[in-house]
Amino acid sequence: MNKTTRVILAVLFVLGIGAALGKALLWGESVTNYGAYVPWGLWVGLYVLLVAAAAGSAWVAVYVSQGDEGAGDLSRMCLITAGASLVFGLAFIGIDLGKPFKGFLIFISPSFSSKLAWASWLYVGFFIAVAGYLFSGAKKAFLYLAAVAAVGFLLAESLFFSGMVARAAWSSFLTPIAFFISAIVAGTAMVCLMAEISGTSLGKASDGLRKILLYAIGADVAMEVIHAFTSGSYFGLIAVAILIAPIYLLLNKEKPLGVMTSGLALFGLAVGKYGFVRYGFSTEAMPGLTEAFQDARLSLAYMPSVVEWLVAIGFVAGMILVADAALKKLMPQSR
Amino acid sequence: MAQEDILLTMQKDLANALKKTQDKRRWGMVLDTRKCVGCFACTIGCISEYKLPPGVVYRPVLEKATGTYPEVKRQFIPRPCFQCENPTCVGVCPVGATKKEPDGIVSIDYAKCIGCRSCVSNCPYGARTFDAGTYYTEETAQPQEYEKGGFYEYGKLWRRNGKSSDVIGSARKCHFCTSRISQGLLPICVTTCIGRATYFGDLKDDQSLVRKVLTSNKVYRYKEESGTDPQVYYI
């Protein structure tokens, strides 16, 4: 990453942190645009994306560990990327809480009937496994533990959404399948992106990752199309249109697995995840509800506020910066 | 002899129900849409009682128009929380801040709620709203202090008077006026109803007015197919 890019990302990150702190400490929910009938929006969409990227990166770590020389370094890079993704994914959900400083209650007094509580415990397990991999000798055991924890939290999260009986667009057996497919796309693309940014060579794993990304994007596109026509929410088709570009780039083997390909794949997924979350709230719970009592937060209309955008862009920039810094610190041999 | 006002009848039923232990009674409502005139007194009474902020409403009244001209019908449908027997909002709460009480009320512990809005997302009736910490008069020339005054919910005094308030950032919903009924007072939506369209009481008491109205009329409930078993019935 060149200096100019790093400075731009740092400025965006600082702005994002400033907006997040402003929301958490000063302005509260008054600077957000979600409400009662669209209770989740941009931040939850990005949380879903980064959690998927974390899970997928952990699985890619297992995949590349099967290779020959340098496999250990690549696995290490994947797990660092996964850890950074999850940190920022959780930062999104943390700032999204109505009471961000009470989020710790999920560990102190969890409700075991909630899949979100299970996911939270599995996030902790995942961080422990990543730390174990990075700082202990039992590499293989912790690598597999991280991959299993990733399956666990993604399963919990996808079942949380698919179990929402009030949301017809989510309440389907297809939701967990779609979550796992998009996790493969997100994880593979995130690993390729961070490899390019940090200057880590993917080596012989490159061809395999190209195929995985191509097939996974194809499957993801299919799931988006199915979701669009079964749920009646066609926003996901915008994601499909965006994902055609990385498919084209991946089909051309001469093109490197660079920032453009992986970045477009991640952008397409981000649009898809935002659409999935936001348009899960596209119909009234009861006909006439939005007209019964009028208020901006009692409406089906939702556009992210300036603060929501600032935090979103800032945290994504921060994730790239932190992952790059961690890779520099923890992978000196690759520089 | 003049017929007793149903409010007095329900008041007596309430007193009888309160003599029983919590698990022996089951609060429920019957809403007679034939008697509802769409005056919104229940909505406003509720907002006033609980000093509800912008974006929070416990009992909106929906309007439903059916038929084609000239055979048209307009109906008003008050929508409290349905206090479901199988509430979908309870299981998704990651911190156990919302629960089903022994008397059937689905409660929220504001001190515990982290504001994740999972319950808001999973209510099939849109009965949960989110307290974003705003006030109706905050950007006017004269913000009104009453908006920050105390109110009683779930047997406790709460205030929305700053960032440290447990209520702000929480999910909020109708609770059949738990604090009022514990004191022998009918829910505010019942007492403010000028058409006497809202019947409230102990559904386990065969002698209660609400039970009699329930059994002697053809009633229906919303989204029964979702398996929530709501405790609010409509005529």
Interface residues (C-beta under 8 A of the other chain):
Chain A: L25 G28 E29 S30 T32 Y34 G35 A36 Y37 P39 W40 I93 D96 L97 G98 K99 K102 G103 L105 I106 S109 P110 S111 S113 S114 K115 L116 A117 S120 F160 G163 M164 V165 A166 R167 G280 F281 E284 A285 M286 P287 G288 L289 E291 A292 F293 D295 A296 R297 L298
Chain B: T43 P54 G55 V56 V57 P60 V61 L62 E63 K64 I77 R79 T88 V90 G91 V92 C93 P94 V95 G96 K112 C113 I114 G115 C116 R117 S118 V120 S121 N122 C123 P124 Y125 G126 A127 R128 T129 F130 D131 A132 G133 T134 K163 I168 G169 S170 A171 Y222 S226 G227
